[in-house]
Amino acid sequence: MLTKRITETEIDAVGEYIPLAAHKARRVVDRIRGCSYEETLVILKFLPYRARFRLLKLVYSTAANASDIMGSNKANLVISRAEVNEATTVKRLQYRAQGRSYPIKEPTCHITIVMKDISLNEFLDSYAAWSQKAKWKNKYTKQWKKMSYHDRYSNGGAWDKK
C-alpha cells in the first residue's frame, strides 16, 4: 500500500492491483464515503460483501499513517475521498476435457482512500482567518451599498420581463 500526504490535513493510502472487480468494490466504497473513522469500522464490520476485508485493511492503514505522520487522533478522522479505479485484468487458461481450454479473466482494481483530520482543518481555518483579517470585505461591501434595490434582486434578464 502506498501512502502520501496530500495537504496539511489530508493523507491517503492506495491499494493497487487488488484482486476484485471494480464495480463490486464501488458498491462498498459508496457506503463509507464521507463517514468518520469509527462509523466506517462499524459499517464495514457488518456488510455482507467480500470487498469489505480489503477496504478494512486500507482504512486501518490510512488511520495508522495519519496518526503516525500527522499525529492526529483517530476519532477526528473523516473519509473525505474514496475512489475505485479499474486495473489490469489477469488472464489465464483453465484446461478442459478433450484438449480444450477455457479463458479465466480475473479483474483487479486500485482503491484510494483519503482521510481528513477535522481538528487540524478547524485550527488552520481559524489561523488563516486571523492572519488575513478579511481583506475582501471592504471592497465588496462598498459595491453592495452603492447598488439600488432593483440592481440587487433583478438583473433585467429574460425572466424579469412581463
Residue frames relative to the residue before (quaternion, step in Angstrom):
aa qw qx qy qz dx dy dz
M 1.0000 0.0000 0.0000 0.0000 0.00 0.00 0.00
L 0.2975 -0.7541 0.5654 0.1521 3.51 -0.91 0.96
T 0.0843 -0.7913 0.6045 0.0351 3.54 -1.08 0.73
K 0.1148 0.7748 -0.6192 0.0561 3.54 -1.04 0.77
R 0.4322 -0.6800 0.5357 0.2528 3.50 -1.25 0.55
I 0.2984 -0.7847 0.5212 0.1537 3.56 -0.67 1.12
T 0.7760 -0.0485 0.0608 0.6259 3.59 0.76 -1.06
E 0.7371 -0.3838 0.2841 0.4782 3.57 -1.25 -0.26
T 0.7746 0.3489 -0.1777 0.4967 3.59 1.10 -0.64
E 0.7226 0.4214 -0.2454 0.4899 3.62 1.20 -0.19
I 0.0072 0.7610 -0.6487 0.0069 3.52 -1.21 0.66
D 0.1424 -0.8157 0.5572 0.0624 3.57 -1.02 0.71
A 0.1738 -0.7266 0.6501 0.1384 3.50 -1.39 0.28
V 0.1584 -0.7907 0.5891 0.0514 3.54 -0.97 0.92
G 0.1488 -0.7542 0.6347 0.0789 3.53 -0.87 1.02
E 0.1161 -0.8284 0.5472 0.0303 3.56 -0.53 1.16
Y 0.8529 0.1253 -0.1323 0.4893 3.52 -1.22 0.71
I 0.1991 0.7728 -0.5640 0.2124 3.55 0.84 1.00
P 0.3913 -0.7548 0.4700 0.2374 3.62 -0.65 1.03
L 0.4558 0.6385 -0.4532 0.4232 3.51 0.37 1.33
A 0.4860 -0.6476 0.4872 0.3271 3.59 -1.02 0.68
A 0.5560 -0.6469 0.4138 0.3178 3.57 -0.99 0.88
H 0.6729 0.4958 -0.3232 0.4438 3.61 0.92 -0.77
K 0.6330 0.5084 -0.3409 0.4740 3.60 1.13 -0.48
A 0.6477 0.4944 -0.3175 0.4850 3.60 1.09 -0.64
R 0.6278 0.5483 -0.3352 0.4392 3.60 1.05 -0.74
R 0.5830 0.5922 -0.3584 0.4253 3.55 1.13 -0.68
V 0.7070 0.4239 -0.2513 0.5073 3.58 1.04 -0.75
V 0.6460 0.5402 -0.3248 0.4305 3.59 0.96 -0.86
D 0.6254 0.5521 -0.3444 0.4306 3.60 1.02 -0.71
R 0.6642 0.5064 -0.3134 0.4519 3.59 1.11 -0.54
I 0.7453 0.4057 -0.2376 0.4728 3.61 1.05 -0.60
R 0.4816 0.6811 -0.4389 0.3341 3.61 1.21 -0.23
G 0.8132 0.2359 -0.1972 0.4941 3.57 -0.81 1.05
C 0.5797 0.5931 -0.3782 0.4112 3.61 1.23 -0.12
S 0.5390 -0.5888 0.4789 0.3653 3.55 -1.25 0.32
Y 0.7037 -0.4726 0.3229 0.4209 3.57 -1.29 0.27
E 0.6926 0.4780 -0.2860 0.4583 3.58 0.86 -0.93
E 0.6318 0.5169 -0.3293 0.4745 3.60 1.02 -0.76
T 0.6383 0.5427 -0.3210 0.4415 3.56 1.00 -0.84
L 0.6509 0.5128 -0.3219 0.4581 3.58 0.95 -0.82
V 0.6582 0.4988 -0.3126 0.4693 3.58 0.99 -0.80
I 0.6524 0.5142 -0.3178 0.4570 3.59 0.94 -0.88
L 0.7052 0.4664 -0.2735 0.4586 3.58 0.84 -0.97
K 0.5978 0.5825 -0.3659 0.4117 3.58 1.11 -0.55
F 0.8000 0.3271 -0.1457 0.4813 3.59 0.97 -0.82
L 0.4795 0.6513 -0.4634 0.3622 3.62 1.18 0.14
P 0.3948 -0.7552 0.4729 0.2238 3.62 -0.93 0.81
Y 0.5369 0.6499 -0.3953 0.3648 3.63 1.18 0.29
R 0.5705 -0.6225 0.4255 0.3254 3.55 -1.18 0.66
A 0.6031 0.5964 -0.3509 0.3969 3.59 1.12 -0.60
R 0.5488 0.6527 -0.3976 0.3386 3.59 1.15 -0.46
F 0.6095 0.5653 -0.3654 0.4188 3.61 1.07 -0.62
R 0.6750 0.4804 -0.2903 0.4789 3.57 0.94 -0.88
L 0.6633 0.4971 -0.3063 0.4681 3.58 0.98 -0.81
L 0.6112 0.5493 -0.3503 0.4495 3.57 1.06 -0.71
K 0.6445 0.5123 -0.3155 0.4718 3.58 1.00 -0.80
L 0.6665 0.4988 -0.3036 0.4635 3.59 0.98 -0.83
V 0.6471 0.5097 -0.3217 0.4668 3.58 0.99 -0.80
Y 0.6348 0.5145 -0.3232 0.4774 3.60 0.98 -0.83
S 0.6695 0.5079 -0.2988 0.4521 3.57 0.92 -0.91
T 0.6623 0.5046 -0.3078 0.4604 3.58 0.92 -0.86
A 0.6684 0.4914 -0.3020 0.4697 3.58 0.96 -0.84
A 0.6452 0.5089 -0.3254 0.4679 3.59 1.00 -0.75
N 0.6517 0.5020 -0.3135 0.4743 3.58 1.02 -0.76
A 0.6442 0.5162 -0.3273 0.4598 3.59 1.00 -0.76
S 0.6855 0.4613 -0.3005 0.4765 3.59 0.91 -0.79
D 0.6762 0.4875 -0.2987 0.4646 3.60 1.08 -0.64
I 0.7501 0.4054 -0.2238 0.4721 3.59 0.77 -1.01
M 0.7899 0.3034 -0.1614 0.5079 3.59 0.80 -1.00
G 0.3880 -0.7336 0.4757 0.2915 3.58 1.21 -0.37
S 0.4167 0.7255 -0.4570 0.3019 3.58 1.12 0.57
N 0.5170 -0.6161 0.5007 0.3201 3.52 -1.30 0.47
K 0.5154 -0.6698 0.4352 0.3103 3.60 -0.93 0.85
A 0.5960 0.5765 -0.3642 0.4240 3.60 1.16 -0.46
N 0.6935 0.4736 -0.2732 0.4692 3.61 1.18 -0.46
L 0.5500 0.6386 -0.3898 0.3712 3.60 1.25 -0.01
V 0.0667 -0.7684 0.6365 0.0053 3.55 -1.10 0.86
I 0.4242 -0.6745 0.5337 0.2835 3.57 -1.03 0.74
S 0.1721 -0.8214 0.5387 0.0746 3.56 -0.31 1.23
R 0.8008 0.0001 0.0085 0.5989 3.59 1.07 -0.63
A 0.0546 0.7660 -0.6387 0.0480 3.55 -1.02 0.84
E 0.0656 0.8154 -0.5694 0.0811 3.54 -0.72 1.02
V 0.2095 -0.7533 0.6154 0.1000 3.51 -1.24 0.66
N 0.0498 -0.7959 0.6034 -0.0058 3.56 -0.81 1.04
E 0.4990 -0.6455 0.4831 0.3176 3.55 -1.10 0.65
A 0.1898 -0.7518 0.6212 0.1134 3.54 -1.15 0.72
T 0.7533 -0.3665 0.2638 0.4782 3.56 -1.22 -0.28
T 0.3832 -0.6959 0.5586 0.2385 3.55 -1.23 0.49
V 0.3240 -0.7339 0.5649 0.1931 3.58 -0.78 1.02
K 0.1116 -0.8120 0.5724 0.0251 3.57 -0.69 1.10
R 0.0412 0.7845 -0.6149 0.0686 3.55 -0.83 1.07
L 0.3805 -0.6986 0.5500 0.2542 3.54 -1.32 0.11
Q 0.1772 -0.7354 0.6428 0.1210 3.52 -1.09 0.79
Y 0.3415 -0.7708 0.5068 0.1800 3.54 -0.64 1.13
R 0.1803 -0.7972 0.5743 0.0458 3.53 -0.94 1.02
A 0.7225 -0.4373 0.3168 0.4317 3.52 -1.33 -0.05
Q 0.8410 0.2148 -0.1786 0.4633 3.54 -1.33 0.49
G 0.7032 -0.5204 0.2618 0.4077 3.58 0.97 0.88
R 0.5070 0.6374 -0.4351 0.3839 3.56 1.20 0.27
S 0.1810 -0.7591 0.6096 0.1392 3.55 -1.30 0.24
Y 0.2450 -0.7554 0.5970 0.1140 3.53 -1.24 0.58
P 0.3663 -0.7481 0.4981 0.2411 3.64 -0.70 0.95
I 0.1649 -0.7487 0.6355 0.0919 3.54 -1.08 0.83
K 0.0927 -0.7877 0.6085 0.0252 3.58 -0.78 1.05
E 0.0926 -0.7990 0.5940 0.0109 3.56 -0.58 1.20
P 0.2437 -0.7929 0.5373 0.1521 3.63 -0.35 1.13
T 0.1406 -0.7609 0.6271 0.0892 3.55 -1.20 0.63
C 0.1418 -0.7953 0.5851 0.0712 3.57 -1.24 0.38
H 0.3397 -0.6797 0.6080 0.2302 3.51 -1.38 0.33
I 0.1034 -0.7897 0.6033 0.0405 3.58 -0.85 0.99
T 0.0875 -0.7836 0.6147 0.0192 3.57 -0.87 1.02
I 0.0348 -0.7804 0.6244 -0.0014 3.56 -0.88 1.00
V 0.1013 -0.7855 0.6102 0.0180 3.56 -0.79 1.11
M 0.1104 -0.7925 0.5989 0.0345 3.56 -0.81 1.06
K 0.2006 -0.7692 0.6009 0.0837 3.51 -1.10 0.84
D 0.3276 -0.7226 0.5747 0.2007 3.55 -1.04 0.83
I 0.3672 -0.7688 0.4853 0.1964 3.56 -0.49 1.21
S 0.6582 0.5229 -0.3302 0.4293 3.60 0.90 -0.83
L 0.6567 0.4850 -0.3203 0.4805 3.61 0.98 -0.74
N 0.6204 0.5513 -0.3390 0.4429 3.57 1.06 -0.74
E 0.6614 0.4925 -0.3053 0.4762 3.60 0.94 -0.86
F 0.6410 0.5238 -0.3244 0.4578 3.58 1.01 -0.80
L 0.6895 0.4726 -0.2885 0.4670 3.59 0.89 -0.90
D 0.6329 0.5239 -0.3371 0.4597 3.61 1.04 -0.69
S 0.6659 0.4885 -0.3090 0.4716 3.58 0.94 -0.83
Y 0.6369 0.5154 -0.3284 0.4700 3.58 1.06 -0.70
A 0.6530 0.5074 -0.3159 0.4652 3.59 0.97 -0.84
A 0.6522 0.5033 -0.3190 0.4686 3.59 0.98 -0.79
W 0.6566 0.5072 -0.3120 0.4629 3.57 1.00 -0.78
S 0.7138 0.4730 -0.2752 0.4371 3.58 0.91 -0.88
Q 0.7403 0.4171 -0.2478 0.4653 3.61 1.01 -0.65
K 0.2313 -0.8267 0.4885 0.1564 3.62 1.20 -0.40
A 0.5663 -0.6545 0.3674 0.3405 3.60 1.03 0.83
K 0.0007 -0.8462 0.5311 -0.0436 3.58 0.55 1.19
W 0.6333 0.5638 -0.3318 0.4135 3.61 1.10 -0.57
K 0.5474 0.6859 -0.3845 0.2864 3.56 1.13 -0.64
N 0.6916 0.5003 -0.2985 0.4269 3.60 0.78 -0.96
K 0.6516 0.5369 -0.3242 0.4266 3.58 0.95 -0.85
Y 0.7559 0.3987 -0.2176 0.4714 3.58 0.84 -0.93
T 0.6280 0.5312 -0.3611 0.4394 3.61 1.03 -0.56
K 0.6015 0.5463 -0.3644 0.4550 3.59 1.10 -0.55
Q 0.6579 0.4927 -0.3126 0.4761 3.58 0.96 -0.81
W 0.6375 0.5417 -0.3231 0.4425 3.58 1.00 -0.79
K 0.6708 0.4952 -0.2976 0.4650 3.57 0.99 -0.81
K 0.6448 0.5306 -0.3251 0.4439 3.61 1.08 -0.63
M 0.6212 0.5713 -0.3470 0.4091 3.60 1.08 -0.61
S 0.3797 -0.6903 0.5613 0.2536 3.52 -1.14 0.63
Y 0.7161 -0.4386 0.3139 0.4431 3.57 -1.31 0.11
H 0.6521 0.5289 -0.3138 0.4434 3.58 0.97 -0.85
D 0.6708 0.5013 -0.3016 0.4558 3.61 0.95 -0.82
R 0.6624 0.5336 -0.3166 0.4198 3.59 0.97 -0.77
Y 0.8361 0.2820 -0.1066 0.4584 3.55 0.69 -1.06
S 0.7699 0.1725 -0.1738 0.5893 3.60 1.16 0.03
N 0.2556 -0.7909 0.5395 0.1344 3.53 -0.85 0.95
G 0.5475 -0.6427 0.3944 0.3629 3.59 1.22 0.14
G 0.3835 0.7484 -0.4629 0.2801 3.57 1.19 0.47
A 0.7826 -0.3508 0.2473 0.4510 3.54 -1.33 -0.21
W 0.6713 0.5201 -0.3074 0.4295 3.61 1.02 -0.65
D 0.6466 0.5364 -0.3271 0.4326 3.58 1.18 -0.43
K 0.5720 0.6014 -0.3860 0.4027 3.60 1.19 -0.30
K 0.3073 -0.7633 0.5431 0.1674 3.56 -1.13 0.72
